[in-house]
Amino acid sequence: MLIQCTKKLFDELKITPGEAGDEGNPLLEWHANFLKFGREKFFVLVNDKNRYAIVLYGLKAKDKKNIDTLIKNAIRQVFEAESIKEEVIETYLQATSTMMYAKTKDRKLVARLNKACEAVHFGEDLWDPGSIVQIEMSKWISSMLVGDGKSNYFTPNEQLYKDLEEFSEQPVFHTEALVLKIRLELEQYNVWRRITVPAGITFPKLHQVLQTAFSWQNSHLHDFEIFEKNEDGTGWQDRPSLNLVCNEESFAYQSAIPMKMETNEKLKDFIEAKVVYNYDFGDGWKHTIEVEEAIDDYTSNVSTCNDGEGNAPPEDVGGEMGYEIFLSIINNPSHEDYYQTKDWGEMQGYEEFDIREVNWKLRKL
């Protein structure tokens, strides 16, 4: 593997550049840069072939001494997060047994590297200070539409999938998936979505999928409640056995129900349980998640909305009673507050359920 570094990165790593030699396979070559935002330090890699970006954060002296291993581990972790098959990852990494570091050689590739570095700044909300490998930021940057200067546009992640399939001579994805029916619990309205998700999806990622599917705007806290079956195997226990939370401040509140951070928990580990997703503890939106089917040969790494019905309420509408008032106004153009309420609803994310738009947004997660 060839890592073509800027002078700033060579100075930071304290290594001397070698000779790159003849041009090789661009899929095995990366341009890399070092950047700082205030006191935050980042190391950004961009693949020469497809412009896929991998971001590292907070490297310490011991990490820099093991930079070869760190880069390979970062590639493995991000590719795994993309649900790329283990065999494909191994094929790629085995081809990169030798690590070489050289100076940047192409102004066009350096310009592309700089674009990815700019995106790190704008992706501040995705920074994970507890991890060297910035998985979500890497995936986000690599899902952005880019151009090649010839009016051709593509996303680096989808181009990576094609490149790896050609390189490994096998399909990139082959994973288990779960078909979920998620119902928003409303007394007067029927609002639900049917979504296929990779079985290994984490709960933070599932939260993003549900926000997208129901047109929420991620403006409030959430949690997941896990309910076990009754001892006789029929029905569900009245109280959850576990509460997966999104914020460490939740642990400051006394609760008889065990709590755990949702961060590294995966849905497949709770397939036999009933899962309830709670969003906005003020308005109190409760979603019941039912696993309808398990699929053994899912050939995608993204979630897909297969069906659905009904519009989710706008943010901060005031619970189901507030939603009823909201609907009574926007369904009556002669109401004195019609235009104001309609505009407010649009600002709060209220929109007609459109499965094509939902799937377009899901592909960007």
URSULTA-V824177 format. One record per pair of residues at least 24 apart in sequence whose C-alpha atoms are under 8 Angstrom apart, sorted by the first residue. I is the first residue (numbers start at 1). J is the second residue. If there is no record, write none. Layout:
i->{I:I}
j->{J:J}
This chain:
i->{1:1:1:1:1:1:1:1:1:2:2:2:2:2:2:2:3:3:3:3:3:3:3:3:4:4:4:4:4:4:4:4:4:5:5:5:5:5:5:5:6:6:6:6:6:7:8:8:9:9:9:13:17:17:17:18:18:18:18:19:19:20:20:20:20:27:28:28:31:31:31:31:32:33:33:35:37:44:44:44:45:46:46:46:48:50:50:50:50:50:51:51:51:52:52:52:52:52:53:53:53:53:53:54:54:54:54:54:54:55:55:55:55:55:56:56:56:57:57:57:57:57:58:58:59:68:74:77:77:78:78:78:78:81:82:82:83:83:83:84:84:84:84:85:85:85:85:88:88:88:88:88:91:92:92:92:116:140:140:143:143:173:173:173:173:174:174:174:174:175:175:175:175:175:175:175:176:176:176:176:176:176:177:177:177:177:177:178:178:178:178:178:179:179:179:179:179:180:180:180:180:180:181:181:181:181:182:182:182:182:183:183:183:184:184:184:184:184:185:185:185:185:186:189:190:190:191:191:191:191:191:192:192:192:193:193:193:193:193:194:194:194:194:195:195:195:195:195:196:196:196:196:197:197:197:198:198:198:198:199:199:199:200:200:200:201:201:201:202:202:202:202:202:202:203:203:203:203:203:203:204:204:204:208:209:209:209:212:212:212:213:213:213:214:214:215:215:215:215:216:216:216:216:217:217:217:219:219:220:220:220:221:221:221:221:221:222:222:222:222:222:222:223:223:223:224:224:224:224:225:225:225:225:226:226:226:226:226:227:227:227:228:228:228:229:229:236:282:282:283:283:283:283:283:284:285:302:302:302:303:303:304:304:305:305:305:306:307:308:308:309:310:310:311:311:311:311:312:312:313:314:314:314:314:314:315:315:315:316}
j->{28:29:30:95:96:97:98:99:100:28:29:30:99:100:101:102:29:30:31:32:99:100:101:102:29:30:31:32:101:102:103:104:105:31:32:33:101:102:103:104:32:33:34:103:104:103:33:34:33:34:43:64:101:102:103:100:101:102:103:101:102:100:101:102:103:163:95:96:104:109:110:113:113:113:117:117:121:113:116:117:113:112:113:116:109:156:157:159:160:163:112:142:156:141:142:156:157:160:116:138:139:141:142:78:133:134:135:138:139:133:134:135:137:138:132:133:134:129:131:132:133:134:129:132:132:99:133:133:135:133:135:138:139:135:139:301:173:175:301:172:173:174:301:172:173:174:175:164:165:168:170:172:168:164:167:168:141:364:365:364:365:298:299:300:301:297:298:299:300:199:296:297:298:299:300:301:200:294:295:296:297:298:294:295:296:297:298:291:292:293:294:295:291:292:293:294:295:289:290:291:292:293:289:290:291:292:287:288:289:290:287:288:289:285:286:287:288:312:285:286:287:288:320:310:309:310:308:309:310:311:312:308:309:310:305:306:307:308:309:305:306:307:308:303:304:305:306:307:303:304:305:306:302:303:304:298:301:302:303:266:267:268:266:267:268:266:267:268:262:263:264:265:266:267:262:263:264:265:266:267:246:262:263:365:303:362:365:358:361:362:305:358:362:311:312:312:349:350:351:312:314:315:349:315:348:349:280:315:279:280:281:246:247:279:280:281:246:277:278:279:280:281:277:278:279:275:276:277:278:275:276:277:278:270:273:274:275:276:273:274:275:272:273:274:273:274:274:318:319:316:317:318:319:320:319:319:362:363:365:362:363:359:362:355:358:359:355:355:353:355:353:352:353:350:351:352:353:350:351:350:345:346:348:349:350:348:349:350:348}
